[in-house]
C-alpha cells in the first residue's frame, strides 16, 4: 500500500455534523422540495412533516461524505407503506441499492417503527442527482412501494455513523486474508467411482468460527498519542476530537457469517466482557487505483501493538484477530 488511511470504528450510531447534512422532502404533486434538515436532525421537539404521502414522493437524505446508515425516530408511524426502496445517484441516473437492511420495517411495511436503514455505499456513488439538491452532497432517496394510508412523520431522519479513529499514512503494508476458510468436504464415491450416487459429507464448521489474523504497519507523519491509539484498538475512549469521545461500543456480533449448510449466523460474544472488537476499514491507492477493505469484529490484544518514533516518522504496527465479515469497500462508512 502507498498513501491511504486506516479508520478504526466502533458500532455506535453517532449523528454526523449538522453542517454536512441535508434532508429534503419531495412532493411530486407540486412538484416541490422542502428543506427539513434542522427538524430532521433534532432528537426531539421539531418534526419533519409528512413524507412519502403520494405516488412519486421521495425523502432525500444527503451528506458531504458518503454514509451507510440513516436513523429514524418517528413521531407518526406509517400504515400500509409496503417495502422501502433506497436509491443513489450514479452520475447519470438514480439506481436502487441492493442489500438494504430496513430496521424501520414491521409486517412487511416500512417506516412502521423507529430504526436504522443501512446499506453498503456503492462504488459509483456521485453527488447531487437533481438541480434542486446541494451540489456538494451524496444523496440517497427513499420511497415506499405503496401510498400509505397514514404517512410517516419523523422527529429525526439523519445520516449516522460509528465513532472512529483515523490514521493517514504512507509506506503502509497489510497482511490479511480476503476471506475465511470453509469446512472441508469429503467425497463419497460409489464403489470408488464418481457415479450418479456420488455425494459429499461436510466437515465441522470450526474453520468458519476460528478468527483469522490481520496485521498492518504504517508510517505516519504525526506523533499520535500511543494511549489514544490503544484505546481505539481496544474499543475504549481515545478522546479523539469529536469523532470518538465516549466509551466505545463493541462491534462483536454486528455482522453475520454463513455456515457449511448455507445458514447465516453471528459470532458469540466473548466470555470476558472486558474484551471488545472494532471494525478496521482501510482505503489506499497504488498506481492510480484505489482499493478498500473492511475487517469486522477485530480483537486487538493490547500487548501486540507497537508505536515506534524515529527521525523519519512514526511507525505504527498492529496485530488483531478477525472474527466477523471480510469485505471490499469503496468509501469510509460503518454499515452495521
C-alpha positions in Angstrom: 0.0 0.0 0.0 1.1 3.5 -0.7 -0.8 6.5 0.6 -4.0 5.9 2.4 -6.0 6.0 5.6 -7.0 3.5 8.3 -10.2 4.1 10.3 -11.0 2.1 13.4 -14.8 2.1 14.1 -16.9 1.1 17.0 -20.6 0.4 16.4 -22.4 3.4 17.9 -25.0 5.3 16.0 -23.5 8.8 16.1 -25.0 11.8 14.4 -22.8 13.4 11.8 -22.2 17.2 11.8 -25.3 19.3 11.0 -23.1 21.4 8.7 -22.5 18.5 6.4 -26.1 17.2 6.2 -29.2 17.9 4.2 -32.7 16.4 4.3 -35.4 17.3 1.7 -39.0 16.2 1.3 -40.0 15.9 -2.4 -43.7 16.3 -3.2 -44.5 15.1 -6.7 -47.8 16.9 -6.9 -46.1 20.3 -6.9 -43.5 19.4 -7.7 -41.7 20.9 -4.8 -38.8 20.4 -2.4 -39.0 21.3 1.3 -35.7 21.5 3.3 -36.4 19.9 6.7 -32.7 19.5 7.7 -33.0 21.3 11.1 -36.1 19.4 12.2 -34.7 16.1 10.8 -31.5 16.3 12.9 -33.2 17.4 16.1 -33.7 14.5 18.5 -37.0 15.8 19.8 -39.4 18.7 19.5 -39.2 19.6 15.8 -41.0 17.4 13.2 -40.1 16.9 9.6 -43.8 16.9 8.4 -45.3 14.0 6.5 -43.3 12.4 3.7 -43.9 9.8 1.0 -47.6 10.8 1.1 -48.3 10.1 -2.6 -47.0 8.2 -5.5 -43.8 9.6 -6.8 -42.9 11.3 -3.5 -39.4 10.9 -2.1 -37.3 11.6 1.0 -33.8 12.8 0.1 -31.1 12.3 2.7 -27.6 13.7 1.9 -24.2 14.4 3.4 -20.9 15.9 2.2 -19.3 12.4 2.9 -20.7 9.0 1.8 -22.6 7.3 4.6 -24.1 3.9 5.2 -26.9 4.4 7.8 -29.9 6.7 8.3 -31.6 6.7 11.7 -35.4 7.3 12.0 -37.1 8.4 15.2 -40.7 8.5 14.1 -43.4 10.7 15.6 -46.1 9.1 13.4 -45.5 5.6 12.1 -46.7 4.8 8.6 -49.5 2.5 8.0 -49.6 0.3 4.8 -46.5 1.8 3.2 -45.1 -1.6 1.9 -41.5 -2.2 1.2 -38.8 0.5 1.2 -36.7 1.4 -1.8 -33.3 3.2 -1.4 -31.7 4.7 -4.4 -28.4 6.5 -5.1 -27.2 8.7 -7.9 -24.6 7.0 -10.1 -23.7 10.1 -12.1 -26.4 9.7 -14.8 -29.4 8.1 -13.2 -30.9 7.0 -9.9 -30.3 3.3 -9.2 -31.6 1.0 -6.4 -29.2 -0.1 -3.8 -29.4 -3.8 -3.2 -28.9 -5.5 0.2 -30.6 -2.7 2.2 -31.4 -3.6 5.8 -34.6 -1.8 6.9 -34.7 -1.5 10.6 -38.0 0.5 10.4 -40.0 -2.3 8.8 -42.6 -4.3 10.6 -45.0 -6.8 9.0 -43.7 -6.0 5.5 -44.3 -2.3 5.9 -41.5 0.3 6.1 -41.5 3.3 8.5 -43.6 1.3 10.9 -41.3 1.8 13.9 -38.1 3.6 14.9 -35.0 2.1 13.5 -31.9 2.4 11.3 -31.9 1.9 7.5 -28.4 0.6 6.5 -26.7 -0.2 3.2 -23.3 -0.6 1.6 -22.2 2.7 -0.1 -22.0 1.9 -3.9 -18.7 2.2 -5.7 -20.0 4.7 -8.3 -22.0 7.0 -5.9 -21.9 10.5 -7.3 -23.0 13.8 -5.8 -26.3 15.7 -6.2 -28.7 14.0 -8.6 -31.1 16.8 -9.4 -30.6 20.6 -9.7 -32.7 21.2 -6.6 -30.3 19.3 -4.3 -27.0 20.5 -2.9 -24.2 20.0 -5.4 -21.6 19.1 -2.7 -23.5 16.2 -1.2 -24.1 12.5 -1.7 -27.8 11.6 -1.5 -30.0 8.6 -1.1 -33.6 8.9 -2.0 -36.2 6.8 -0.1 -39.6 5.8 -1.4 -42.4 3.4 -0.4 -43.9 0.6 -2.5 -47.5 1.7 -1.6 -49.1 5.0 -0.8 -49.5 4.8 3.0 -53.0 5.3 4.4 -51.1 7.1 7.3 -47.9 8.7 6.0 -44.8 8.9 8.3 -43.6 11.9 10.2 -40.3 11.9 12.0 -38.6 13.7 14.9 -35.3 12.5 13.4 -34.2 11.2 10.0 -30.5 11.7 9.5 -27.2 10.0 8.5 -25.4 8.4 11.4 -22.0 6.7 11.6 -19.9 5.0 14.2 -17.2 6.7 16.2 -13.8 6.3 14.5 -10.1 6.9 15.0 -8.2 7.8 11.8 -4.6 7.3 10.7 -3.3 8.9 7.5 -0.3 7.1 6.2 2.2 6.3 3.5 4.6 3.4 3.1 2.0 1.1 4.6 1.7 -2.7 4.4 -1.2 -5.0 5.1 -1.3 -8.7 5.7 -4.8 -10.1 5.9 -6.9 -12.8 4.2 -9.5 -12.0 1.6 -11.9 -14.3 3.3 -12.1 -17.2 5.8 -11.7 -20.9 5.4 -14.6 -23.1 4.5 -15.4 -26.5 6.1 -13.8 -29.5 4.4 -16.0 -31.7 2.2 -15.3 -35.4 1.8 -16.5 -37.0 -1.4 -18.3 -40.3 -1.0 -17.9 -42.4 -4.2 -19.9 -45.3 -5.5 -17.5 -48.2 -5.0 -14.6 -45.9 -5.8 -16.2 -44.4 -8.8 -17.7 -41.0 -9.4 -21.1 -42.4 -10.4 -24.6 -41.0 -10.2 -24.8 -41.6 -6.5 -21.6 -39.6 -5.5 -22.1 -37.1 -2.8 -20.2 -35.1 -0.2 -20.2 -35.0 3.6 -19.4 -31.7 5.1 -16.8 -31.4 7.9 -17.2 -29.3 11.1 -17.8 -25.6 10.9 -14.8 -24.9 13.1 -12.8 -23.1 10.3 -15.6 -20.5 10.0 -15.7 -19.8 13.7 -11.9 -19.5 14.1 -10.5 -16.0 13.9 -8.0 -15.1 11.2 -5.1 -12.8 11.7 -4.7 -9.3 10.5 -1.6 -7.2 10.7 -0.8 -3.7 9.3 2.1 -1.4 9.6 2.0 2.2 8.5 4.3 5.2 8.6 2.5 8.4 9.8 3.8 11.9 9.7 2.4 12.9 13.1 3.2 11.7 16.6 -0.1 10.0 17.6 -0.7 9.6 21.2 0.0 5.9 22.0 -2.7 5.7 24.6 -5.3 7.1 22.3 -4.5 4.6 19.6 -4.5 1.7 22.0 -7.9 2.9 23.4 -9.3 2.9 19.9 -8.0 -0.5 19.1 -9.5 -1.9 22.2 -12.8 0.0 21.7 -12.3 2.3 24.7 -12.3 6.1 24.7 -9.4 7.8 22.9 -11.0 11.3 23.3 -10.3 11.9 19.6 -11.7 15.3 18.8 -15.4 14.9 18.0 -15.0 11.6 16.1 -14.6 9.4 19.1 -15.1 11.0 22.5 -17.1 8.4 24.5 -16.6 4.8 25.7 -16.8 2.6 22.6 -19.5 0.0 21.8 -18.1 -3.3 20.7 -18.8 -4.5 17.2 -18.9 -8.2 18.3 -21.8 -9.9 16.7 -22.6 -7.0 14.3 -22.0 -9.0 11.1 -23.2 -12.4 10.0 -21.3 -15.4 8.5 -22.5 -18.4 6.5 -22.1 -21.9 7.8 -21.4 -25.0 5.8 -25.2 -25.6 5.2 -25.7 -22.1 3.9 -27.3 -20.7 7.0 -26.4 -17.2 8.4 -25.2 -16.9 12.0 -23.4 -14.4 14.2 -20.3 -15.0 16.3 -21.0 -15.4 20.0 -19.8 -12.8 22.5 -16.6 -13.1 24.5 -16.8 -14.8 27.9 -14.7 -11.9 29.1 -17.0 -8.8 28.9 -13.9 -6.5 29.0 -12.8 -7.8 25.6 -14.2 -5.7 22.7 -13.9 -5.7 19.0 -13.7 -2.9 16.4 -14.1 -2.6 12.6 -11.0 -1.8 10.7 -11.5 -0.1 7.3 -8.6 0.7 5.0 -8.5 2.7 1.8 -5.3 3.0 -0.1 -4.1 4.0 -3.6 -1.5 2.3 -5.7 -0.6 3.1 -9.3 -3.6 5.4 -9.5 -6.1 2.7 -8.5 -8.0 2.9 -5.2 -8.5 -0.2 -3.0 -10.5 -0.7 0.1 -11.1 -3.5 2.6 -13.2 -3.8 5.8 -12.4 -6.3 8.6 -15.2 -6.6 11.1 -15.2 -7.7 14.7 -11.4 -7.4 15.1 -9.9 -8.0 18.5 -6.5 -6.4 19.2 -4.7 -7.9 22.2 -3.1 -4.8 24.0 0.3 -6.5 24.3 0.7 -7.0 20.5 0.5 -3.3 19.4 3.5 -1.1 19.0 4.3 2.5 18.1 8.0 3.5 17.4 9.2 7.0 16.8 12.3 8.0 14.7 13.6 11.0 12.8 11.8 9.7 9.6 8.4 9.5 11.2 6.3 7.2 13.4 5.8 3.5 12.6 2.5 2.0 13.8 2.4 -1.8 13.9 -0.8 -3.6 14.8 -1.9 -7.2 15.0 -5.5 -8.4 15.5 -7.9 -11.3 15.1 -10.8 -11.0 12.7 -14.0 -12.8 13.9 -16.5 -11.2 11.6 -17.1 -10.5 7.9 -14.3 -9.5 5.5 -15.4 -7.4 2.5 -14.4 -4.9 -0.2 -15.4 -1.3 0.5 -15.3 1.8 -1.6 -15.9 4.5 1.0 -15.4 5.0 4.7 -18.7 4.4 6.4 -19.7 1.9 9.1 -22.7 -0.1 7.8 -23.8 -2.3 10.7 
